[in-house]
Amino acid sequence: MPRGRLQLPLATRQDILDVLKFTRDRFGATKAQDYASLIRLALRDLVLSPRTGQPRQDIDADAWIYPITRPGRKARHVFLYEIVNDEPRIYGFFYDAMDLIRKWQTRKLR
């Protein structure tokens, strides 16, 4: 059962907008729409069940990632978050090859 509307920090919203703009400019509107669909599905899944992501203790004891990829729909971006009171607290939307430890440290401290 959904817990309610997910609150995304401004920085995460900007991450998403930047990725969608890059995708549209580089790969076209259709691919950007597909990527937006993957993002919406991932956010829905995080609201419904934040523990479906992957714990990443190599980043931090509290860090989790949720890749947006789906079978037959490849994507290299992840949501970086922690779980607080059984709800996801999302710190960003990043390319999976980024330095996620640094991103965690800078975003979590805001």
C-alpha positions in Angstrom: 0.0 0.0 0.0 1.5 3.4 -0.9 2.6 5.5 2.0 1.9 8.8 0.3 3.6 11.2 -2.0 7.4 11.0 -2.2 9.1 14.3 -1.4 12.1 14.7 -3.7 14.8 17.2 -2.8 15.4 20.0 -5.2 18.8 18.7 -6.1 17.3 15.3 -7.0 14.7 16.9 -9.2 17.4 18.8 -10.9 19.4 15.6 -11.4 16.4 14.0 -13.1 15.8 17.1 -15.3 19.5 17.2 -16.3 19.5 13.5 -17.3 16.3 13.8 -19.3 17.6 16.8 -21.1 20.8 15.1 -21.9 19.0 12.0 -23.1 16.6 14.0 -25.3 19.5 16.0 -26.8 21.7 13.0 -27.4 19.2 10.2 -28.2 15.9 11.9 -29.1 12.5 12.5 -27.5 11.3 8.9 -27.7 14.3 7.7 -25.7 13.8 10.5 -23.1 10.2 9.5 -22.7 11.2 5.9 -22.2 13.8 7.0 -19.6 11.2 9.2 -17.8 8.9 6.1 -17.6 11.7 4.1 -16.0 12.2 6.9 -13.5 8.5 7.0 -12.6 8.4 3.2 -12.2 11.5 3.3 -9.9 10.1 6.1 -7.7 6.8 4.2 -7.4 8.7 1.0 -6.4 10.7 3.0 -3.8 7.5 4.4 -2.2 5.9 1.0 -2.1 8.9 -0.9 -0.9 12.2 0.9 -0.2 14.0 -2.3 0.7 13.7 -3.6 -2.8 16.9 -1.6 -3.6 20.4 -2.7 -2.9 22.2 -1.9 0.3 25.6 -0.4 -0.3 27.7 -0.5 2.8 30.7 0.3 0.7 29.2 3.8 0.4 27.9 4.1 3.9 26.2 1.8 6.5 22.9 3.5 5.7 23.2 3.8 1.9 21.0 2.1 -0.6 20.8 2.3 -4.4 17.9 1.6 -6.7 18.8 1.0 -10.4 16.1 2.1 -12.8 16.9 -0.6 -15.3 14.2 -3.1 -16.2 14.3 -6.4 -18.2 14.6 -5.4 -21.8 15.0 -1.7 -20.9 18.7 -0.9 -20.1 19.5 2.1 -18.0 22.6 3.1 -16.1 21.2 5.5 -13.5 20.4 4.8 -9.9 18.6 6.6 -7.0 20.9 7.0 -4.0 19.0 6.9 -0.7 18.6 5.8 2.9 15.6 4.4 4.6 14.2 6.5 7.5 11.1 5.3 9.3 10.5 2.7 6.5 10.5 5.5 3.9 13.1 6.3 1.3 15.1 9.5 1.8 16.5 10.1 -1.7 19.8 12.1 -2.0 20.2 12.0 -5.8 19.8 10.4 -9.2 23.2 9.5 -10.6 24.9 7.6 -13.4 26.1 4.3 -11.8 29.7 4.9 -12.7 29.9 8.1 -10.7 31.7 8.4 -7.4 28.7 7.5 -5.3 30.6 7.8 -2.1 31.4 11.5 -2.8 27.8 12.1 -3.9 26.5 10.5 -0.7 28.8 12.6 1.4 28.0 15.9 -0.2 24.2 15.4 -0.6 23.5 13.8 2.8 25.1 16.7 4.6 22.8 19.3 3.1 
